[in-house]
Amino acid sequence: MTRHVLVPFDDSEQSTAALEFAIEQHPDARITAFHVVEPGDIYTWTGMEGAAMADQDRLRETSGKWAEELLQSARDRADELGVEIDVDRALGVPAREIVEYATEHDVDHVVIGSHGRSGARRVLLGSVAETVARRSPVPVTVVR
């Protein structure tokens, strides 16, 4: 029986579908929506560059605020479905952080949305879902 499901969440249609799937398929499990902010994204969104990149406190604060807003949408969707979920976040490389979280937080199953990349774009950019599926210590369901 699945006790703890991790759902990587980025507020995309695919991650929302993954959250809904996890809630439907694992009604008795604890569900954690998890968002990973890549440092490069923060620099792009905030305009932090050069010497400011060294300001890790500011980077963590900015990423924390942004991630909390994003994760609120996961809470809201779960609320609409009558379920309370946990949320958590990390700063780093998404696939690596997702696998690490699953390993360190007694996760039984990962449910992740697929962004449906194909062809050269998939080869060049890789796939977070694919990497998580290959490296995860627990079963992974990829929702399309």
C-alpha positions in Angstrom: 0.0 0.0 0.0 1.3 3.4 -0.9 1.7 5.7 2.1 3.5 8.8 0.6 3.3 10.1 -2.9 5.6 12.8 -4.3 4.2 15.0 -7.1 6.7 17.3 -8.7 4.7 20.4 -9.5 5.4 23.4 -11.7 1.8 24.6 -12.3 1.8 23.3 -15.9 -1.2 21.3 -17.2 0.9 18.2 -17.0 1.8 18.6 -13.4 -1.7 19.5 -12.4 -2.9 16.3 -14.2 -0.3 14.4 -12.2 -1.6 15.9 -9.0 -5.1 15.0 -9.8 -4.1 11.5 -10.8 -2.2 11.0 -7.5 -5.2 12.2 -5.5 -7.5 9.9 -7.4 -5.3 6.8 -7.4 -3.9 7.1 -3.9 -6.8 8.5 -1.8 -5.4 7.3 1.5 -1.8 8.3 0.9 -0.1 11.4 2.1 0.6 13.6 -1.0 3.4 16.1 -1.3 3.5 18.6 -4.1 7.2 19.5 -4.6 8.6 22.3 -6.6 12.2 22.8 -7.6 13.5 26.2 -8.6 16.5 26.2 -10.9 18.9 29.1 -10.0 19.2 30.1 -13.6 15.5 30.7 -13.8 15.7 33.1 -10.8 18.4 35.2 -12.5 16.2 35.4 -15.6 13.0 36.4 -13.7 14.6 38.9 -11.3 17.4 40.3 -13.4 20.0 39.3 -10.8 23.3 39.0 -12.5 27.1 39.1 -12.0 27.9 39.9 -8.4 24.3 39.5 -7.3 24.5 35.8 -8.2 26.7 35.4 -5.2 24.0 36.7 -2.9 22.6 33.3 -1.9 20.4 34.7 0.8 18.6 36.9 -1.6 18.4 34.0 -4.1 16.8 31.7 -1.5 14.3 34.4 -0.4 13.3 35.2 -4.0 12.9 31.5 -4.9 11.0 30.8 -1.7 8.4 33.5 -2.4 8.0 32.4 -6.0 7.7 28.7 -5.1 5.3 29.3 -2.3 2.9 31.2 -4.7 3.2 28.4 -7.2 2.6 25.7 -4.6 -0.5 27.6 -3.4 -2.1 26.7 -6.7 -1.4 23.0 -6.0 -3.1 23.4 -2.5 -6.0 25.2 -4.1 -6.6 22.4 -6.7 -6.3 19.7 -4.0 -8.8 21.8 -1.9 -11.2 21.8 -4.8 -11.0 18.0 -4.8 -11.6 17.8 -1.1 -8.0 16.8 -0.1 -5.4 18.4 2.0 -1.8 18.0 0.7 1.7 18.8 1.9 4.0 21.1 -0.1 7.7 21.5 -0.2 10.4 23.1 -2.3 14.0 23.0 -3.2 16.6 25.0 -5.1 18.7 23.1 -7.6 18.5 20.8 -10.6 14.9 19.4 -10.8 15.6 15.7 -11.5 18.3 15.5 -8.9 16.3 17.2 -6.2 13.2 15.1 -6.9 15.2 11.8 -6.6 17.0 13.1 -3.5 13.7 14.1 -1.9 12.1 10.7 -2.6 15.1 9.0 -1.1 15.3 11.1 2.0 11.5 11.6 2.9 10.1 8.1 2.9 8.3 8.5 -0.4 6.7 5.3 -1.8 5.8 6.5 -5.2 6.5 9.5 -7.5 3.7 10.7 -9.9 5.2 13.2 -12.4 3.8 15.0 -15.4 5.4 14.6 -18.8 5.9 17.6 -20.9 5.6 15.5 -24.0 8.9 16.6 -25.6 9.8 14.7 -28.8 12.5 14.6 -31.4 15.6 16.8 -31.3 14.2 19.0 -28.5 13.9 15.9 -26.2 17.4 14.7 -27.0 18.9 18.1 -26.5 17.1 19.2 -23.4 16.6 15.8 -21.8 13.5 15.0 -19.8 13.0 15.5 -16.1 10.4 12.8 -16.0 12.7 10.4 -17.9 15.6 11.1 -15.6 13.5 10.7 -12.5 12.1 7.4 -13.8 15.6 6.1 -14.4 17.1 7.2 -11.1 14.2 7.0 -8.7 14.6 4.5 -5.8 10.7 4.0 -5.9 8.1 3.4 -8.6 7.4 6.3 -10.9 4.2 7.0 -12.8 4.4 9.4 -15.7 1.1 11.2 -16.5 0.6 12.6 -20.0 
